[in-house]
Amino acid sequence: MEPIGVGIIGSQFVAEIHAEAFKQVRGAEVVAVASHVRAFAEKHHIPKWFTDYRKLLELDEVQVVSLCLPNYLHCQATLDAAKAGKHVICEKPLCMNLQEADAMIQGCKEAGVKLMYAEELCFTPKYVRAKQLVDEGALGKVYLVKQSEKHFGPHAEWFWDIERSGGGVLLDMGCHGIEFARWILGRPKATSVLAQCGTYVHKDKTKGDDNAIIIIEFENDAVALIEESWARQGGMDDRAEIYGSQGVTYADLLHGSSLETYSEVGYGYAVEKAPTTRGWTFTMFEEIWNYGFPQEMQHFIDCVRHDTPPAVTGEDGKVVLEIIFAAYESAGTGRKVALPFATEAKKPIDLWLSR
């Protein structure tokens, strides 16, 4: 069985994770990378390196591209990849606005290639087990899903720049919680959003929000409460709670499977991150696997090989983005916002800043 060739576009934090994850994927091989940093290719023993991703897209041996780029570049890179006949893994969020989302989805459909919205929480082992409990009825009818991810800021400078990122923590990490809740609940339609966000700690770095609270109501009489923060000191915290009529489950991704560590210099992938690993932190054991990245990549490679749809699609990414736009509108107006929500705004945070 010939391996499916993968090309990675980008070389920062999430590209490192994708490169490491693909080393654990059966039937796939990373054969090329497009980046301004040649050391990335050398570190991961990737045979071909380009500074222009369009050169990577010309390679016949590349069938799948993994987009690990700043948000504002997602749309054009996806359209170029689709035109070149490459299947696309697009890191979250899908893109900057709803018009770009439509263009990406349509472009991939017309080219006959698959578009996976990379939401690793749908592949994270603890969360997968929680989903199994829900699906087998162990918790009864689920009425509340809570998810939170908190640390002291993003891992690359471009996240602070709202022109390149499109938003603050509500966009960056809220998209995790929104898709997680949709997935746990069986992806019902969302009917309303109420949100609050502010910039409390990092006003010197960004115009974007660094703390956000989101409440989403769904048509199946369920609610999601999502809390995301770039303002939390003390390292990463990532957890979920699922409440049903006949039970409850709590999933803490870090504290139950980690080492309590003190370091004055920091360690691992997170050394380059603004939320440093200096001081006391919870060090993950097999972090990439525990967050579901190899499982996510394996799933998409299997989808390409067997011509099956991915579990998390471009359409899912657009739904998440629509909810995020509505959440920024809610945070800006102080009112609950009904869904569906249409807007011509170029980036989500415009709806908050304009108020």
Summary of the structure (lengths in Angstrom):
residues: 355
radius of gyration: 19.4
end to end distance: 56.3
largest distance: 56.3
contacts: 1284
relative contact order: 0.16
helix: 38%
strand: 26%
